[in-house]
């Protein structure tokens, strides 16, 4: 066989493999229609004695010590409480978008009765999968769509974001805080606005400069974005990202850092101020128990600091006692409902007063934020 | 002047370009021998995890660098064996290596009771010089503001360039990449030359990976290097298989990765450009540069080795 023929053969082989893979995809979707035909919409609890099969689908690695890690801690909380009564499957690094539907359907076909998707971009793929597998309970984090067998859950991170903003506002000397943000969606805009309002409460002159990275998890990109903010004069870095890279950049430059998702002190012990963090475990356990009991109902759950889904991370050593006291006082008021993070009406980026509107679809910046709310 | 945004951007671009310099020059050396190794991403990730592991275990950055070099070379030896000894399709073998290396690195980071993943690095490459040297106008931050590996990357470029174009062994290497049959007739051991340079390329890719896990983002994560390995392959063409040009191509790419964020901090009208467009900037720039460089008459001067990616069968034809 000559080289040219060999190369042609190899190319054909690759092409064949791709076609075969594509056909495989078609097969599974056909199977889907058959499986879903004729079944009713009530969710069936697993037979007694058999473990409940639960699956988690994450957009990043669970070891990010950030967003996906926090959800994985929740999964381990279920396992720790229910032991052999549950069987947990975890998929990491699953891209958002239509391909995720295949993943969800595959998990449902393999007998998982409860499937969690922990990223915003899974919303529509999961909705489509839920329609094809009406006997499976789907739970989507951070979105806004539900169906008969797809619930939606998230928490009021803005409450803790506000408090972390207070720590940042007290820490900054240049009165410029840099904010590394992933995508211009309501969840992120809410966080930036709450953070800014909190910073302004303790420091009226503060401004928050936002840069968009277009990624949830990409350490070099996140670190570069943080560095560009530090170079532009920011002396505190906040973030809506999943890795600790922005904090490492802040640590190197002697700046302050407000993290997100989990206590990330170990990555930047000097820079660390505090962060809005998640505790998904109790909610995940409750959901699993509801599915086991057959009492699960589709609804949109919005956790708070009061019920413990959202919390404020431990303070770093540079946050003085006076600042901590003011923040903890506010925290108590948020928890008992006497303080609300967003005023209504609210002053927007252009300095105009406008109605607050539904914060679940918030699409504007408040006064004091520099950057574009559309990305 | 040293605090100007332009200067800070250039310094950041040098940092971001450094891992690309190692990987690109490594791939240039590999391709000059006529072997195309598309597994750079896998070799970089193996270097990143091995370097992180060694430094994490021993506390020594030097051992970290050594481990990264060994790990990159070890992984590339698989490609050397399949493409030189077995004469398999180099594209398929290289792509397999990229996927295998990424998976293996991720796996190695997770095993054991106290896995590496999610930990910050124990030691980090810090700027080598402090004090008045760094405060010198212009040359301070440009020449003296870097960590050791940045200077090593310049040294690597210098040595690679001298080796390729001014030594007998470099001549043999280029001959093997252009016309292995003639080189063999002239007494060069084609297999040996190819093995040595594929391993050298792997070692440099491993070093580039370690720059991420020990300097740029000093932590181990599943995917801490972005798409650097794939970009390095494009930069080989952009630098037309010449080591010094690789340095500038890498810095150009580093600057583009950084400028997308600096533009967002400059206010209007810059901040009105959609950030999604800006995040494409480095890749658009690379594509444009490649089109300009590889079109028309310029292509002849590019210097792609004539025997690149063609398996060599002794005594055939």
Interface residues (C-beta under 8 A of the other chain):
Chain A: X3 X6 X7 X10 X14 X60 X61 X63 X64 X65 X69 X92 X93 X184 X209 X210 X211 X212 X213 X214 X215 X217 X218 X219 X220 X221 X223 X224 X225 X227 X228 X229 X231 X232 X243 X244 X245 X248 X266 X267 X370 X371 X372 X374 X375
Chain B: X5 X8 X9 X12 X16 X89 X91 X92 X106 X109 X110 X115 X117 X118 X119 X120 X212 X216 X217 X218 X219 X221 X222 X223 X224 X225 X226 X228 X257 X258 X261 X262 X264 X265 X267 X271 X272 X274 X275 X276 X279 X310 X311
